[in-house]
Amino acid sequence: SAALVTENKTLCFPASADSIPTSLGQEDHVSMGSISGRKFNQVLGNLVNILSVELMFAAQGLEFRRPSKCSKIIEENFTILRSKVAKLEDDRLIGKDMLAIAELINERKFVVN
């Protein structure tokens, strides 16, 4: 997730700061809105992946605190996550787990309040 955060910082550099003069400088007001939109979509995609990683390991951390319970909203979200991703007991590839959590995020399945 640290690499994705770093990539997002790079993508957040303003597209308008890198404009190329055209037509001998007479029409140097090229909109960079489309480029900014593409970068924004990439940032959002990265954010979903970052949140997937963080949620996966937060859930794993809660497992170590059992049988203690957290707030109602945390327990509800924990149950939602565990409905798609099992507790890490042994080494395994976690790519499918991350994709399953990303799907939960994209489908807005988590409880927010």
C-alpha positions in Angstrom: 0.0 0.0 0.0 3.0 2.3 0.6 3.9 2.1 -3.1 0.3 3.0 -4.1 0.3 6.0 -1.8 3.5 7.2 -3.3 2.1 6.7 -6.8 -1.0 8.7 -5.8 1.3 11.6 -4.6 2.9 11.6 -8.0 -0.4 11.5 -9.8 -1.7 14.5 -7.7 0.9 16.8 -9.4 -1.3 19.4 -11.3 -1.7 18.5 -15.0 -1.9 22.2 -15.8 1.7 22.7 -14.5 3.0 20.9 -17.5 1.5 22.7 -20.5 3.2 22.8 -23.9 3.0 26.1 -25.9 1.2 25.7 -29.2 0.5 28.0 -32.2 3.5 30.2 -31.6 2.2 30.9 -28.1 -1.0 32.5 -29.3 -3.3 29.7 -28.1 -1.4 28.7 -25.0 -4.5 28.0 -22.9 -4.9 24.3 -23.5 -7.3 22.7 -21.1 -5.7 19.8 -19.1 -9.0 18.8 -17.7 -9.1 15.5 -19.5 -5.7 14.6 -18.3 -6.6 15.5 -14.7 -9.7 13.3 -15.0 -7.7 10.3 -16.1 -5.2 10.9 -13.2 -8.1 11.2 -10.8 -9.6 7.9 -11.9 -6.2 6.2 -11.4 -5.9 7.8 -7.9 -9.3 6.5 -7.0 -8.5 3.0 -8.2 -5.3 3.0 -6.2 -7.2 4.2 -3.2 -9.6 1.3 -3.4 -6.5 -1.1 -3.4 -4.9 0.8 -0.5 -8.1 0.5 1.5 -8.4 -3.2 0.7 -4.9 -3.9 2.1 -5.6 -1.8 5.2 -9.0 -3.4 5.9 -7.6 -6.9 5.4 -4.9 -6.4 8.0 -7.1 -4.4 10.3 -9.5 -7.4 10.3 -6.5 -9.7 11.0 -5.5 -7.4 13.9 -9.0 -7.7 15.4 -8.6 -11.5 15.3 -5.7 -11.2 17.7 -7.9 -9.2 20.1 -10.7 -11.9 20.3 -12.8 -12.6 22.3 -12.8 -8.8 23.0 -15.4 -6.9 20.9 -15.2 -3.5 19.2 -18.0 -1.0 18.5 -21.1 -2.1 16.8 -20.1 -0.5 13.4 -16.6 -2.1 13.5 -18.1 -5.5 14.3 -20.7 -5.2 11.5 -17.9 -4.3 9.0 -15.7 -7.1 10.3 -18.6 -9.5 9.6 -19.1 -8.1 6.1 -15.4 -8.5 5.4 -15.2 -12.0 6.8 -18.1 -13.1 4.7 -15.7 -12.8 1.7 -12.3 -13.2 3.2 -11.2 -15.8 5.7 -8.9 -15.2 8.6 -5.2 -15.7 7.7 -4.2 -18.9 9.4 -1.4 -20.1 7.1 0.7 -18.5 4.4 -1.4 -18.0 1.2 -1.6 -15.7 -1.7 -3.8 -12.7 -0.8 -4.4 -11.2 -4.2 -7.9 -12.8 -4.4 -8.6 -11.5 -0.9 -7.7 -8.0 -1.9 -9.9 -8.2 -5.0 -12.8 -9.5 -2.9 -12.4 -6.6 -0.4 -12.1 -4.1 -3.3 -15.4 -5.4 -4.7 -17.0 -4.9 -1.3 -15.7 -1.3 -1.3 -16.8 -0.6 -4.9 -20.3 -2.0 -4.2 -20.5 0.1 -1.0 -21.2 -2.9 1.2 -19.5 -1.5 4.3 -21.5 0.3 6.9 -20.4 3.9 7.4 -22.7 5.1 10.2 
